[in-house]
Amino acid sequence: MFRWFHKLASTKNFYRLAEIMTPLLAVACALLIGVGLYQGLFVAPTDYEQGESYRIIYVHVPSAWMSMFIYMVMAFCSLLFLVWKMKLADIVAEVSAPLGASFTFLALVTGSLWGKPMWGTWWEWDARLTSELILLFIYIGYMALRSSIENKSSAARAAAILALVGVVNIPIIHYSVEWWNTLHQPASITKLGKPSIHISMLIPLLLMALGFTLFYFVTMLLKTRNVILEREVNSAWVRERIKEDRL
């Protein structure tokens, strides 16, 4: 297992694997999001309390999930980079930050669109909303820190430390609706026991969540491949690959 992980950590091996996996994941992503959107918008029944406005959850909930999931990927990769100096882990963390920030922003926007008809306001300094906004600031701070330090090695180390420090906000986002009296509704999918959402609404939501997850991996793999080529443009295997593409 360790030997396999060591081989995968090689930028050359990862590039080749990503080249194979990217189109496969892209097809699966398109199918999941297409089916999920159709089921959520046209098949799932109208909610008896929220009416048609509840359908925004098929974008909002997966976006919120991805905002935290991607940050955990960044933190894990940052740990690998700091402990084992794994260049590939640093690349994955770097390219994941803009994606995580985008999903976080989308979660906040769609949450505001849902909050207006439900709460009567576009924004409320609710514990869940505020901690999610802080996550967006952490993403932005991570990217700003990397770009503000000229020495790439120092920038990578500083950003990795910030990513690990910011992990403390993830459980705050997740458990905020349980720790404090908030406007945001409690968990309806991940709670123990039976989810408090009908199966006809739950299935498209899970399809969208999986589709968003695959979208992240597809985009991350594409961006990682580009960064690998940029950083190792002078290596023998990259030069050979460029020659093959030109033939």
KETORDO-697202 format. One record per residue (C-alpha): residue in three letters; x, y, z. Coordinates in nm, 3 decimals. Layout:
! KETORDO-697202
ALA  X  Y  Z
...
END
This chain:
! KETORDO-697202
MET  0.000  0.000  0.000
PHE  0.280  0.239  0.094
ARG  0.466  0.155  -0.226
TRP  0.154  0.228  -0.433
PHE  0.105  0.559  -0.252
HIS  0.470  0.647  -0.307
LYS  0.436  0.581  -0.682
LEU  0.117  0.787  -0.701
ALA  0.295  1.076  -0.529
SER  0.530  1.098  -0.826
THR  0.423  1.385  -1.052
LYS  0.498  1.175  -1.359
ASN  0.280  0.884  -1.248
PHE  0.006  1.114  -1.124
TYR  -0.001  1.300  -1.456
ARG  -0.049  0.977  -1.649
LEU  -0.319  0.851  -1.412
ALA  -0.500  1.187  -1.422
GLU  -0.491  1.181  -1.801
ILE  -0.678  0.851  -1.798
MET  -0.922  0.933  -1.518
THR  -1.023  1.286  -1.621
PRO  -1.246  1.200  -1.922
LEU  -1.407  0.909  -1.736
LEU  -1.490  1.125  -1.435
ALA  -1.612  1.405  -1.663
VAL  -1.867  1.177  -1.829
ALA  -1.988  1.046  -1.493
CYS  -2.008  1.404  -1.362
ALA  -2.220  1.522  -1.654
LEU  -2.458  1.228  -1.618
LEU  -2.501  1.270  -1.242
ILE  -2.561  1.645  -1.257
GLY  -2.794  1.610  -1.557
VAL  -3.005  1.341  -1.393
GLY  -2.993  1.514  -1.055
LEU  -3.112  1.845  -1.196
TYR  -3.394  1.682  -1.391
GLN  -3.508  1.481  -1.091
GLY  -3.480  1.778  -0.856
LEU  -3.649  2.035  -1.077
PHE  -3.915  1.830  -1.253
VAL  -3.972  1.500  -1.069
ALA  -3.936  1.578  -0.698
PRO  -4.265  1.695  -0.543
THR  -4.331  2.045  -0.415
ASP  -4.248  2.096  -0.049
TYR  -4.560  2.147  0.162
GLU  -4.400  2.429  0.367
GLN  -4.148  2.599  0.136
GLY  -4.322  2.545  -0.196
GLU  -4.108  2.554  -0.509
SER  -3.838  2.770  -0.349
TYR  -3.693  2.468  -0.169
ARG  -3.551  2.340  -0.501
ILE  -3.253  2.571  -0.461
ILE  -3.119  2.312  -0.216
TYR  -3.008  2.104  -0.514
VAL  -2.738  2.363  -0.572
HIS  -2.701  2.514  -0.226
VAL  -2.649  2.197  -0.024
PRO  -2.391  2.037  -0.260
SER  -2.207  2.371  -0.279
ALA  -2.193  2.399  0.100
TRP  -2.077  2.039  0.125
MET  -1.803  2.100  -0.132
SER  -1.687  2.417  0.043
MET  -1.596  2.209  0.349
PHE  -1.483  1.895  0.164
ILE  -1.236  2.083  -0.054
TYR  -1.093  2.264  0.246
MET  -1.033  1.932  0.419
VAL  -0.854  1.811  0.105
MET  -0.640  2.125  0.115
ALA  -0.560  2.076  0.483
PHE  -0.469  1.709  0.433
CYS  -0.245  1.793  0.137
SER  -0.086  2.075  0.335
LEU  -0.004  1.829  0.612
LEU  0.154  1.590  0.361
PHE  0.359  1.875  0.219
LEU  0.482  2.001  0.556
VAL  0.571  1.656  0.692
TRP  0.692  1.468  0.383
LYS  0.774  1.759  0.148
MET  0.544  1.608  -0.115
LYS  0.541  1.848  -0.412
LEU  0.228  1.695  -0.559
ALA  0.034  1.756  -0.237
ASP  0.128  2.123  -0.248
ILE  0.008  2.148  -0.608
VAL  -0.326  1.988  -0.524
ALA  -0.375  2.226  -0.231
GLU  -0.287  2.525  -0.448
VAL  -0.524  2.443  -0.733
SER  -0.804  2.345  -0.493
ALA  -0.822  2.684  -0.321
PRO  -0.996  2.875  -0.604
LEU  -1.240  2.587  -0.649
GLY  -1.321  2.581  -0.279
ALA  -1.367  2.957  -0.272
SER  -1.602  2.938  -0.571
PHE  -1.819  2.671  -0.407
THR  -1.824  2.867  -0.081
PHE  -1.934  3.183  -0.263
LEU  -2.203  2.985  -0.447
ALA  -2.326  2.840  -0.118
LEU  -2.355  3.187  0.034
VAL  -2.534  3.332  -0.269
THR  -2.784  3.048  -0.302
GLY  -2.835  3.054  0.074
SER  -2.926  3.423  0.052
LEU  -3.167  3.354  -0.234
TRP  -3.335  3.089  -0.020
GLY  -3.326  3.302  0.294
LYS  -3.517  3.595  0.145
PRO  -3.851  3.412  0.101
MET  -3.800  3.192  0.409
TRP  -3.658  3.443  0.661
GLY  -3.762  3.768  0.497
THR  -3.402  3.887  0.465
TRP  -3.110  3.832  0.229
TRP  -2.858  3.801  0.511
GLU  -2.858  3.731  0.882
TRP  -2.558  3.704  1.112
ASP  -2.655  3.348  1.185
ALA  -2.385  3.114  1.322
ARG  -2.393  2.888  1.014
LEU  -2.388  3.177  0.766
THR  -2.119  3.368  0.953
SER  -1.887  3.068  0.985
GLU  -1.936  2.992  0.615
LEU  -1.845  3.352  0.534
ILE  -1.532  3.315  0.747
LEU  -1.444  3.008  0.541
LEU  -1.459  3.221  0.226
PHE  -1.223  3.473  0.386
ILE  -0.985  3.191  0.478
TYR  -0.983  3.069  0.118
ILE  -0.913  3.423  -0.004
GLY  -0.643  3.468  0.259
TYR  -0.478  3.142  0.154
MET  -0.463  3.248  -0.209
ALA  -0.347  3.601  -0.121
LEU  -0.072  3.467  0.105
ARG  0.064  3.239  -0.168
SER  0.072  3.520  -0.422
SER  0.220  3.780  -0.185
ILE  0.542  3.588  -0.109
GLU  0.792  3.585  -0.393
ASN  0.984  3.279  -0.274
LYS  0.767  2.987  -0.388
SER  0.895  2.749  -0.122
SER  0.829  2.997  0.159
ALA  0.488  3.079  0.014
ALA  0.394  2.710  0.004
ARG  0.497  2.655  0.367
ALA  0.317  2.965  0.493
ALA  -0.001  2.876  0.302
ALA  0.012  2.517  0.430
ILE  0.032  2.638  0.790
LEU  -0.262  2.872  0.734
ALA  -0.465  2.588  0.581
LEU  -0.405  2.372  0.888
VAL  -0.493  2.653  1.128
GLY  -0.815  2.721  0.938
VAL  -0.936  2.363  0.990
VAL  -1.079  2.472  1.324
ASN  -1.359  2.650  1.136
ILE  -1.488  2.332  0.969
PRO  -1.646  2.169  1.278
ILE  -1.783  2.511  1.374
ILE  -1.968  2.528  1.040
HIS  -2.095  2.171  1.070
TYR  -2.210  2.181  1.432
SER  -2.315  2.547  1.453
VAL  -2.684  2.460  1.419
GLU  -2.650  2.227  1.719
TRP  -2.428  2.442  1.940
TRP  -2.623  2.765  1.900
ASN  -2.983  2.871  1.848
THR  -2.970  2.961  1.480
LEU  -3.214  3.043  1.203
HIS  -3.056  2.784  0.977
GLN  -3.242  2.455  0.978
PRO  -3.070  2.158  1.147
ALA  -2.921  1.864  0.959
SER  -3.178  1.672  0.760
ILE  -2.954  1.429  0.571
THR  -2.649  1.342  0.782
LYS  -2.819  1.307  1.117
LEU  -2.833  0.964  1.280
GLY  -3.137  0.758  1.201
LYS  -3.376  0.827  0.917
PRO  -3.314  1.150  0.722
SER  -3.599  1.401  0.761
ILE  -3.633  1.443  0.386
HIS  -3.848  1.231  0.158
ILE  -3.667  0.977  -0.058
SER  -3.802  1.143  -0.376
MET  -3.622  1.463  -0.273
LEU  -3.320  1.291  -0.122
ILE  -3.213  1.092  -0.429
PRO  -3.164  1.392  -0.662
LEU  -2.988  1.577  -0.381
LEU  -2.740  1.290  -0.339
LEU  -2.692  1.272  -0.716
MET  -2.612  1.642  -0.727
ALA  -2.373  1.613  -0.433
LEU  -2.187  1.329  -0.603
GLY  -2.190  1.518  -0.933
PHE  -2.043  1.828  -0.769
THR  -1.777  1.613  -0.606
LEU  -1.677  1.463  -0.940
PHE  -1.676  1.812  -1.093
TYR  -1.420  1.915  -0.834
PHE  -1.201  1.615  -0.907
VAL  -1.220  1.667  -1.283
THR  -1.130  2.035  -1.254
MET  -0.862  1.968  -0.994
LEU  -0.699  1.700  -1.211
LEU  -0.698  1.929  -1.516
LYS  -0.546  2.219  -1.322
THR  -0.295  1.993  -1.147
ARG  -0.177  1.853  -1.479
ASN  -0.119  2.205  -1.609
VAL  0.078  2.308  -1.301
ILE  0.290  1.992  -1.320
LEU  0.382  2.071  -1.679
GLU  0.469  2.430  -1.586
ARG  0.687  2.332  -1.290
GLU  0.863  2.044  -1.459
VAL  0.891  2.179  -1.811
ASN  1.265  2.108  -1.810
SER  1.237  1.746  -1.693
ALA  1.305  1.464  -1.939
TRP  0.960  1.305  -1.918
VAL  0.784  1.636  -1.991
ARG  1.004  1.701  -2.293
GLU  0.929  1.350  -2.419
ARG  0.559  1.407  -2.365
ILE  0.569  1.733  -2.560
LYS  0.741  1.554  -2.849
GLU  0.474  1.283  -2.847
ASP  0.194  1.541  -2.859
ARG  0.354  1.715  -3.155
LEU  0.376  1.394  -3.358
END
